[in-house]
Amino acid sequence: MNEDIRIHSWPCSYYLDTSKQWIPGKLSLTPLSIKFTADKTGELLVDFHLSGISEIKKESSHLIFSSLTILEKSTKHWFSSLHPNRNVVFNILEHFWREQLVSSQEAGAGAALESSKGKELTGMLEGSQKRLEDTAKVLHSQGEQFDNIIRGLHKIEGDMDVADRLLTELESPSWWPFSTKLWKTPLEAKPKETPAAPDPKTQEGILLRIPVIITHRTDSNAKPGKLTVLPSGLEIKDCNSQLLHRFESRDVDDIRVHTPYEISIRQRFIGKPDTSYRLLAARMPEAIPILEMQFSKKIQFLEDALGFAGARKSPQADLGTSIWQAATGFLGAAVNPGVPAGSAEGTDKEQVQLQKISQEEAKELRQILKKLKGLALETEAELERQDEALDSISSSVDRATLTIDRQNRRMRKLT
């Protein structure tokens, strides 16, 4: 990911302490830093890292003008005349600042050392493992939906058997000795009360949940909230976990990826305004691959996000199975240090580039490869089971259709 990509920018004024005056310009947010550029001179007056921020506050300058202050180390920066308004800028900056702090703590809050080839390969395999796990979750949830459909079809078949018996009784004459109409009591005619089935939506698994900044339609107010990605759809909640809107998968008409950090979700209506939400999040790059997998025909990458889509897809397409070949080569180099991981005709430069990996890294790679193999086998078994379930659903639907047609003809004869 390009660290210089601009997530958002706002027209505002910056108080320059050296000249004691407000300078009009543009405040810009990137994934790692905050910058301010003066309009007239184009000079970069402010440029500091998000991890260096100690505090972001709403204050007033001269007790009148609403301002936003950012405490960076021992320097306090003042920004005023923010557009569209101060609250929007504050919510977005605070969101990315907090997410940066969380990611820094998880990463050890230190500069990462240059990783070895073994660590690079481990990272690639861990990414592949995470993607396969996400796919397995979606596949498992899809299998549960198939199971629910089969149970529903079985219930329909049972109801049609009852309807068939009732039609047989109605078709038989009243004097027929085997008819039960003469001695059926009202109590026997009462259908049994069946307990309500639990809502499957409350039982389905969560694929991903991330904090987001929410903008509804053309509303200029951006508010913090959460996006939850479910197998059956998407849920958008506010900061108090109150549901703002739920998009069923079939109701989503399009998802537009504006930048790697910003998307919009829309549901079209005829005769009334569309339902549209714009979501901005520091962790959106984690959600986009899952959304792309779940809404492959409805997601659209706009111009600013095409580079992100290409950066994700091209290496995967170029590498393909070469990841596995590389893993085999590196593991071979670890076991046999004298044999290069590449071809026998490799030059000394290539041999230096293919560094030997440690025994610990080789052991970790073997474990990851075993997990990937297990996940692949489980996915294959689940796919086979779902193929059988689809065949069963298809035959059950055909039987139900024939039975309903036959019973409709019998009922028409009775009327």
C-alpha positions as CSV (number, residue, x, y, z in Angstrom):
1,M,0.0,0.0,0.0
2,N,1.3,3.4,-1.0
3,E,1.9,5.4,2.2
4,D,1.4,8.7,0.4
5,I,-2.2,7.9,-0.7
6,R,-4.5,10.7,0.4
7,I,-7.5,9.4,2.4
8,H,-9.2,12.7,2.8
9,S,-8.6,16.5,2.6
10,W,-10.5,19.5,4.0
11,P,-10.2,23.3,3.4
12,C,-9.2,25.0,6.6
13,S,-6.9,27.6,8.2
14,Y,-3.8,26.8,10.2
15,Y,-2.3,29.1,12.9
16,L,1.3,29.7,12.2
17,D,3.0,30.5,15.5
18,T,6.1,32.1,13.9
19,S,4.1,34.8,12.1
20,K,1.2,34.9,14.5
21,Q,-1.4,34.6,11.7
22,W,-3.9,32.2,10.2
23,I,-2.9,30.6,6.9
24,P,-5.6,29.3,4.6
25,G,-4.8,25.9,3.1
26,K,-5.7,22.3,2.9
27,L,-5.5,19.7,5.7
28,S,-4.8,16.2,4.3
29,L,-4.9,12.8,6.0
30,T,-2.8,9.8,4.7
31,P,-2.7,6.3,6.2
32,L,0.3,7.2,8.4
33,S,0.4,11.0,8.7
34,I,-1.3,14.4,8.7
35,K,-0.2,17.2,6.4
36,F,-1.2,20.9,5.9
37,T,-0.4,22.7,2.7
38,A,-0.7,26.5,2.3
39,D,-2.9,27.6,-0.6
40,K,-0.9,30.6,-1.8
41,T,2.6,29.3,-1.6
42,G,1.9,25.6,-1.8
43,E,4.4,25.1,1.1
44,L,4.1,22.1,3.3
45,L,3.7,23.7,6.8
46,V,2.7,20.6,8.8
47,D,3.8,17.0,8.3
48,F,3.8,14.6,11.3
49,H,3.1,10.9,11.9
50,L,-0.2,9.7,13.4
51,S,1.7,7.7,16.0
52,G,3.3,10.9,17.3
53,I,0.0,12.5,18.2
54,S,-0.8,12.7,21.9
55,E,-4.2,14.3,21.8
56,I,-6.9,15.5,19.4
57,K,-9.4,18.0,20.9
58,K,-12.2,20.4,20.0
59,E,-11.4,23.9,21.3
60,S,-12.2,27.5,20.7
61,S,-9.7,30.1,19.5
62,H,-10.2,33.6,21.1
63,L,-13.3,32.1,22.9
64,I,-15.4,32.5,19.7
65,F,-14.1,30.5,16.7
66,S,-14.5,26.7,16.9
67,S,-11.1,25.0,16.3
68,L,-9.5,21.6,16.3
69,T,-6.2,21.2,18.2
70,I,-3.7,18.3,17.7
71,L,-1.0,17.9,20.3
72,E,2.0,16.3,18.6
73,K,4.8,15.6,21.0
74,S,5.3,19.0,22.7
75,T,3.8,21.1,19.8
76,K,0.1,22.1,19.7
77,H,-1.3,22.7,16.2
78,W,-4.4,24.8,15.7
79,F,-6.9,24.3,12.8
80,S,-10.0,26.4,12.3
81,S,-12.6,27.2,9.6
82,L,-12.9,23.5,8.8
83,H,-15.2,22.4,6.0
84,P,-17.8,20.8,6.0
85,N,-17.7,21.2,9.8
86,R,-15.4,20.5,12.7
87,N,-17.2,17.4,13.9
88,V,-16.7,15.5,10.7
89,V,-13.0,16.3,10.6
90,F,-12.6,15.4,14.3
91,N,-14.4,12.0,13.9
92,I,-12.3,11.0,10.9
93,L,-8.9,12.1,12.4
94,E,-9.7,10.5,15.7
95,H,-10.7,7.2,14.1
96,F,-7.5,6.8,12.1
97,W,-5.4,8.0,15.0
98,R,-6.9,5.3,17.3
99,E,-6.6,2.6,14.7
100,Q,-3.0,3.6,14.2
101,L,-2.3,3.3,17.9
102,V,-3.9,-0.1,18.1
103,S,-1.9,-1.4,15.1
104,S,1.3,0.1,16.5
105,Q,0.7,-1.7,19.8
106,E,0.0,-5.0,18.0
107,A,3.1,-4.5,16.0
108,G,5.3,-3.8,19.1
109,A,5.3,0.0,18.7
110,G,8.7,-0.2,17.0
111,A,10.1,0.1,13.6
112,A,10.1,-3.3,11.8
113,L,13.4,-4.8,11.0
114,E,14.2,-5.9,7.5
115,S,12.6,-9.3,7.3
116,S,14.4,-12.3,5.9
117,K,13.2,-14.4,3.0
118,G,11.8,-16.9,5.5
119,K,9.8,-14.2,7.2
120,E,8.6,-12.9,3.9
121,L,7.4,-16.3,2.8
122,T,5.8,-16.9,6.2
123,G,3.9,-13.6,5.8
124,M,2.7,-14.7,2.3
125,L,1.5,-18.1,3.5
126,E,-0.2,-16.5,6.6
127,G,-2.1,-14.2,4.2
128,S,-3.1,-17.1,2.0
129,Q,-4.2,-19.0,5.1
130,K,-6.4,-16.1,6.3
131,R,-8.0,-15.7,2.9
132,L,-8.7,-19.5,2.8
133,E,-10.2,-19.4,6.3
134,D,-12.5,-16.5,5.3
135,T,-13.6,-18.5,2.3
136,A,-14.2,-21.5,4.4
137,K,-16.4,-19.4,6.8
138,V,-18.5,-18.2,3.9
139,L,-18.7,-21.7,2.5
140,H,-19.7,-23.1,5.9
141,S,-22.5,-20.5,6.3
142,Q,-23.7,-21.3,2.8
143,G,-23.9,-25.0,3.7
144,E,-26.0,-24.1,6.8
145,Q,-28.4,-22.2,4.5
146,F,-28.7,-25.3,2.3
147,D,-29.4,-27.3,5.4
148,N,-32.1,-24.9,6.4
149,I,-33.6,-25.1,2.9
150,I,-33.6,-28.9,3.1
151,R,-35.4,-28.8,6.5
152,G,-37.9,-26.4,5.1
153,L,-38.6,-28.7,2.1
154,H,-39.0,-31.7,4.5
155,K,-41.6,-29.7,6.4
156,I,-43.4,-28.8,3.2
157,E,-43.5,-32.4,2.2
158,G,-45.0,-33.3,5.6
159,D,-47.6,-30.6,5.2
160,M,-48.5,-31.8,1.7
161,D,-49.0,-35.4,3.1
162,V,-51.5,-34.0,5.6
163,A,-53.2,-32.1,2.8
164,D,-53.3,-35.2,0.7
165,R,-55.1,-37.1,3.5
166,L,-57.6,-34.3,4.0
167,L,-58.3,-34.2,0.3
168,T,-58.9,-37.9,0.3
169,E,-61.4,-37.5,3.2
170,L,-63.2,-34.7,1.4
171,E,-63.4,-36.7,-1.9
172,S,-64.9,-39.7,-0.2
173,P,-68.8,-39.8,0.3
174,S,-70.2,-39.2,3.7
175,W,-71.7,-42.7,3.9
176,W,-68.3,-44.3,3.2
177,P,-67.4,-46.3,6.3
178,F,-63.7,-45.6,6.2
179,S,-64.3,-41.8,6.2
180,T,-63.3,-40.1,9.4
181,K,-65.6,-37.1,8.9
182,L,-68.4,-38.6,11.0
183,W,-66.5,-39.2,14.2
184,K,-63.8,-36.5,14.0
185,T,-64.1,-34.2,17.0
186,P,-63.2,-30.5,17.0
187,L,-60.3,-31.3,19.4
188,E,-58.8,-33.7,16.9
189,A,-59.2,-31.2,14.0
190,K,-57.1,-28.6,15.9
191,P,-53.6,-28.4,14.4
192,K,-50.8,-28.9,16.9
193,E,-48.9,-25.9,17.9
194,T,-45.3,-26.1,16.8
195,P,-42.7,-24.1,18.6
196,A,-41.3,-21.1,16.7
197,A,-38.1,-21.9,14.9
198,P,-35.1,-19.8,16.1
199,D,-34.2,-17.0,13.8
200,P,-31.2,-18.1,11.7
201,K,-29.9,-14.6,11.5
202,T,-29.1,-14.6,15.2
203,Q,-27.1,-17.8,14.8
204,E,-25.0,-17.1,11.8
205,G,-21.3,-16.3,12.2
206,I,-19.7,-13.0,11.8
207,L,-17.1,-12.8,9.0
208,L,-15.7,-9.4,10.0
209,R,-16.5,-6.4,12.2
210,I,-14.6,-3.2,11.9
211,P,-15.1,0.4,13.3
212,V,-16.1,2.8,10.5
213,I,-17.1,6.5,10.0
214,I,-20.6,6.5,8.6
215,T,-22.2,9.1,6.2
216,H,-25.8,8.5,5.3
217,R,-26.8,9.7,1.7
218,T,-25.8,13.3,1.2
219,D,-25.7,14.1,4.9
220,S,-22.6,16.1,5.8
221,N,-22.3,14.7,9.3
222,A,-19.9,11.8,9.6
223,K,-20.5,9.7,12.7
224,P,-18.5,6.8,14.2
225,G,-20.1,3.3,14.0
226,K,-19.4,-0.3,13.1
227,L,-19.7,-2.4,9.9
228,T,-20.5,-6.1,10.4
229,V,-20.0,-8.5,7.4
230,L,-22.3,-11.5,7.7
231,P,-22.8,-14.4,5.2
232,S,-26.4,-13.2,4.6
233,G,-25.7,-9.5,4.3
234,L,-24.2,-6.4,5.9
235,E,-25.1,-4.6,9.2
236,I,-24.4,-0.9,9.9
237,K,-24.6,0.1,13.6
238,D,-23.9,3.3,15.4
239,C,-21.3,3.8,18.2
240,N,-23.9,2.5,20.7
241,S,-24.4,-0.7,18.8
242,Q,-27.8,0.3,17.7
243,L,-28.7,-1.0,14.3
244,L,-29.0,1.7,11.7
245,H,-29.6,-0.5,8.6
246,R,-29.3,-4.1,7.5
247,F,-28.5,-4.9,3.9
248,E,-29.6,-8.4,2.8
249,S,-27.2,-9.8,0.2
250,R,-30.0,-9.8,-2.4
251,D,-30.9,-6.2,-1.6
252,V,-27.5,-4.7,-2.3
253,D,-27.5,-3.2,-5.8
254,D,-23.9,-1.9,-5.9
255,I,-20.8,-1.4,-3.8
256,R,-18.4,1.2,-5.0
257,V,-14.8,1.3,-3.8
258,H,-13.7,5.0,-3.9
259,T,-10.3,4.5,-2.2
260,P,-8.8,1.6,-0.3
261,Y,-10.3,3.2,2.8
262,E,-13.7,4.3,1.6
263,I,-16.7,2.5,0.1
264,S,-20.3,3.2,-0.6
265,I,-23.2,0.8,-0.4
266,R,-26.5,1.4,-2.2
267,Q,-29.9,-0.2,-2.5
268,R,-32.1,1.2,-5.2
269,F,-35.9,1.9,-5.0
270,I,-38.5,2.9,-7.4
271,G,-40.6,5.9,-6.4
272,K,-38.6,6.8,-3.3
273,P,-34.9,7.8,-2.5
274,D,-32.3,5.1,-2.6
275,T,-30.7,3.9,0.6
276,S,-27.0,4.7,0.5
277,Y,-24.3,4.7,3.1
278,R,-20.7,5.9,2.7
279,L,-18.2,4.2,5.0
280,L,-14.6,5.3,5.8
281,A,-12.3,3.1,7.9
282,A,-8.7,2.5,8.6
283,R,-9.3,-1.3,8.4
284,M,-11.3,-1.1,5.2
285,P,-8.5,-2.9,3.2
286,E,-9.3,-6.0,5.3
287,A,-13.0,-5.8,4.5
288,I,-12.7,-5.2,0.7
289,P,-11.4,-8.7,-0.2
290,I,-14.3,-10.3,1.7
291,L,-16.9,-7.9,0.1
292,E,-15.4,-8.6,-3.3
293,M,-15.7,-12.4,-2.7
294,Q,-19.3,-12.1,-1.4
295,F,-20.5,-9.4,-3.9
296,S,-18.3,-10.2,-6.9
297,K,-20.9,-9.1,-9.5
298,K,-21.9,-5.9,-7.6
299,I,-18.6,-4.4,-6.5
300,Q,-17.0,-1.7,-8.6
301,F,-13.6,-0.2,-8.2
302,L,-13.5,3.5,-9.1
303,E,-10.5,5.3,-10.5
304,D,-8.7,6.1,-7.2
305,A,-9.1,2.4,-6.1
306,L,-8.0,0.7,-9.3
307,G,-4.4,0.8,-8.2
308,F,-5.4,-0.9,-5.0
309,A,-7.3,-3.6,-6.9
310,G,-4.4,-4.2,-9.3
311,A,-1.9,-4.3,-6.5
312,R,-3.9,-7.1,-4.8
313,K,-4.8,-9.1,-7.9
314,S,-1.7,-8.9,-10.0
315,P,0.8,-10.5,-7.5
316,Q,-1.7,-13.3,-6.9
317,A,-2.2,-13.9,-10.6
318,D,1.5,-13.7,-11.3
319,L,2.4,-16.0,-8.4
320,G,-0.3,-18.5,-8.6
321,T,1.1,-21.8,-7.5
322,S,4.6,-20.3,-7.4
323,I,4.1,-19.6,-3.7
324,W,4.0,-23.3,-3.1
325,Q,7.0,-23.8,-5.4
326,A,8.9,-21.1,-3.5
327,A,7.9,-22.8,-0.2
328,T,9.2,-26.1,-1.4
329,G,12.5,-24.4,-2.6
330,F,13.0,-22.6,0.6
331,L,12.3,-25.6,2.7
332,G,14.8,-27.6,0.6
333,A,17.4,-24.9,1.1
334,A,16.9,-25.1,4.8
335,V,17.3,-28.9,4.9
336,N,20.2,-28.9,2.4
337,P,22.1,-25.7,2.8
338,G,24.5,-26.7,0.1
339,V,21.8,-26.8,-2.6
340,P,20.5,-23.5,-3.9
341,A,16.7,-23.0,-3.7
342,G,16.6,-22.0,-7.4
343,S,17.9,-23.8,-10.5
344,A,21.3,-25.4,-10.6
345,E,22.5,-22.7,-13.1
346,G,21.8,-19.8,-10.8
347,T,24.5,-17.2,-10.4
348,D,26.3,-16.3,-7.1
349,K,24.1,-13.2,-6.9
350,E,20.9,-15.2,-7.0
351,Q,22.3,-17.5,-4.4
352,V,23.0,-14.6,-2.1
353,Q,19.5,-13.2,-2.7
354,L,17.9,-16.6,-1.7
355,Q,19.0,-16.5,1.9
356,K,18.9,-19.6,4.0
357,I,16.1,-19.7,6.5
358,S,16.4,-20.8,10.1
359,Q,15.2,-24.2,11.4
360,E,12.5,-22.3,13.4
361,E,11.2,-20.6,10.3
362,A,11.2,-23.9,8.4
363,K,9.2,-25.5,11.2
364,E,6.7,-22.6,11.1
365,L,6.4,-22.9,7.4
366,R,5.7,-26.6,7.6
367,Q,3.0,-26.0,10.2
368,I,1.3,-23.4,8.0
369,L,1.5,-25.6,5.0
370,K,-0.1,-28.4,7.0
371,K,-2.9,-26.1,8.1
372,L,-3.4,-24.9,4.5
373,K,-3.6,-28.5,3.3
374,G,-6.2,-29.3,6.0
375,L,-8.2,-26.3,5.1
376,A,-8.1,-27.2,1.4
377,L,-9.3,-30.8,2.2
378,E,-12.1,-29.6,4.5
379,T,-13.2,-27.1,1.8
380,E,-13.2,-29.8,-0.8
381,A,-15.3,-32.1,1.4
382,E,-17.7,-29.2,2.2
383,L,-18.1,-28.5,-1.6
384,E,-18.9,-32.2,-2.3
385,R,-21.5,-32.2,0.6
386,Q,-23.1,-29.0,-0.8
387,D,-23.2,-30.6,-4.3
388,E,-25.2,-33.5,-2.8
389,A,-27.4,-31.0,-0.9
390,L,-28.1,-29.1,-4.1
391,D,-29.1,-32.4,-5.9
392,S,-31.4,-33.2,-2.9
393,I,-32.9,-29.7,-3.0
394,S,-33.5,-30.0,-6.7
395,S,-35.3,-33.4,-6.5
396,S,-37.3,-32.2,-3.5
397,V,-38.5,-29.1,-5.3
398,D,-39.5,-31.2,-8.4
399,R,-41.5,-33.6,-6.2
400,A,-43.1,-30.7,-4.3
401,T,-44.1,-29.0,-7.6
402,L,-45.7,-32.2,-9.0
403,T,-47.6,-32.8,-5.7
404,I,-48.9,-29.2,-5.5
405,D,-50.1,-29.4,-9.1
406,R,-51.9,-32.6,-8.4
407,Q,-53.5,-31.3,-5.2
408,N,-54.6,-28.1,-7.0
409,R,-56.4,-30.2,-9.6
410,R,-58.1,-32.3,-6.9
411,M,-59.2,-29.1,-5.1
412,R,-60.6,-27.6,-8.3
413,K,-62.7,-30.7,-8.8
414,L,-64.1,-30.4,-5.3
415,T,-65.2,-26.8,-5.9
